[in-house]
Every structure is written in C-alpha cells, then in structure tokens.
C-alpha cells in the first residue's frame, strides 16, 4: 500500500472516530491564525511523527489552547470559540452542550458560541476605519 493510500485510510479512520471534521478544522485554522504559525511548526518535536497528521494537528491545537497561548494572543472569547470547535462542545454554567452537526439547532448554536464571538472579536480588534 502506498504512503498516500495509507494516510488516506488513517485519516478516514481518524475522522470517523473523532467526528465533525469541518468544525475541528476551523479550530485548527483559528489556532494557526492566532499564533501566526502552522500547526506543523508548533508540534512538539518529541511527538511520534508516525501518528496520523490530523491527530498530530489535534494534539497540537489542543495543547496550544490548554497552555493559554491562544488566550494570551487573541483573548478569552476567541480562545473559548476555538475550544468549542476542537471539543465539539461548550461548557455552560448549568450544563455541557454538544456541538454536533446532526443536532437540529446546530446552526443556531454555532452562531451563538463560535461565529458570534469571533465576529465580536473582529469588530473590537479591528473597528471600521473612518474615511476622511
């Protein structure tokens, strides 16, 4: 079996196990954006490089969020949105709520816990310029 076919098979298995690839990949991109580096550049050099690349990206992204680096660079609201993407859930004062694409309120929940906070982050970080 070729290396590419092997990677495709392992990638497929990873996403079947972990789920929500679009949401997770959004989390990956948001970590990279906040830190200004690709996840592959942020990986722990002691990490087993034979692990599936998507799994390495997940481990790296989670480590960067948990370490506080994403929060330090982009703030708590941004970091919380990234965490929601990576974990497929949000922690509310009274419960933990899953963010699963098969839920009937997924789009509404995504807007409330990811898109809205990121939009607010953008608006407060880069207010519209006034043309003179």
C-alpha positions in Angstrom: 0.0 0.0 0.0 1.4 3.4 -0.9 2.1 6.0 1.7 -0.7 8.3 0.4 -3.2 5.5 0.4 -2.2 4.6 3.9 -2.6 8.3 5.1 -6.0 8.5 3.4 -7.1 5.3 5.2 -5.8 6.5 8.6 -7.3 10.0 8.0 -10.7 8.5 7.2 -10.5 6.4 10.4 -9.5 9.4 12.4 -12.4 11.5 11.3 -14.8 8.6 11.7 -13.7 8.3 15.3 -13.3 12.0 16.2 -16.1 13.4 14.0 -17.0 16.9 13.0 -14.1 17.5 10.6 -15.3 20.9 9.4 -15.7 22.2 12.9 -12.4 20.7 14.0 -10.5 22.1 11.0 -12.0 25.5 11.8 -10.4 25.2 15.2 -7.1 24.2 13.6 -7.2 27.3 11.4 -8.2 29.6 14.3 -5.2 28.4 16.3 -2.9 29.0 13.4 -4.3 32.5 12.8 -4.0 33.4 16.5 -0.4 32.2 16.8 0.8 33.1 13.3 2.2 29.7 12.6 1.1 26.5 11.0 0.3 23.6 13.4 3.1 21.6 11.9 5.5 24.3 13.1 4.1 24.2 16.6 4.3 20.4 17.1 6.2 19.0 19.9 9.5 17.6 18.4 9.2 14.7 20.8 5.8 13.7 19.4 5.6 10.4 17.5 5.8 11.7 13.9 4.3 8.4 12.6 0.9 9.3 14.0 -1.7 10.5 11.5 -1.2 14.2 10.6 -4.7 15.1 11.6 -4.2 13.5 15.0 -0.9 15.4 15.4 -2.7 18.7 14.5 -5.5 17.9 17.0 -3.0 17.2 19.8 -1.0 20.4 18.9 -4.1 22.6 18.7 -5.5 21.4 22.0 -2.1 21.8 23.7 -1.8 25.4 22.4 -5.3 26.2 23.7 -4.8 24.5 27.1 -1.4 26.2 27.6 -3.1 29.6 27.4 -1.1 30.7 24.3 -4.2 31.2 22.2 -5.9 33.2 25.0 -2.8 35.3 25.5 -2.6 36.1 21.8 -6.3 36.6 21.0 -8.2 36.8 24.3 -10.6 34.6 26.2 -13.6 35.0 23.8 -11.5 33.9 20.9 -10.0 31.0 22.8 -13.4 29.8 24.0 -14.6 29.7 20.4 -11.6 27.7 19.4 -12.1 25.3 22.3 -15.7 24.8 21.2 -14.6 23.9 17.7 -11.9 21.5 18.9 -14.0 19.8 21.6 -17.4 20.0 19.8 -19.0 21.3 23.0 -19.4 24.3 25.1 -19.4 24.5 28.9 -22.4 26.5 30.2 -23.0 27.4 33.8 -25.6 24.7 34.2 -24.6 22.1 31.6 -22.2 20.9 28.9 -23.8 21.2 25.5 -22.5 19.3 22.4 -22.0 21.0 19.1 -22.9 18.2 16.7 -23.9 18.8 13.1 -26.8 16.3 13.4 -28.4 18.4 16.1 -31.4 20.4 14.9 -30.1 23.6 16.5 -26.6 23.2 15.2 -26.5 26.3 13.0 -28.0 28.4 15.8 -25.6 27.0 18.4 -22.7 27.6 16.0 -23.7 31.2 15.5 -24.1 31.7 19.3 -20.9 30.0 20.5 -18.4 30.3 17.6 -19.4 32.7 14.8 -20.9 35.5 17.0 -18.0 35.6 19.5 -15.5 35.6 16.6 -17.4 38.4 14.9 -17.4 40.4 18.1 -13.6 39.7 18.5 -13.0 41.0 15.0 -15.2 44.1 15.5 -13.5 45.1 18.7 -10.0 44.2 17.5 -10.3 46.0 14.1 -13.0 48.7 14.3 -14.1 50.0 11.0 -11.9 52.8 9.8 -13.4 56.2 9.2 -12.8 57.6 5.7 -11.8 61.2 5.8 
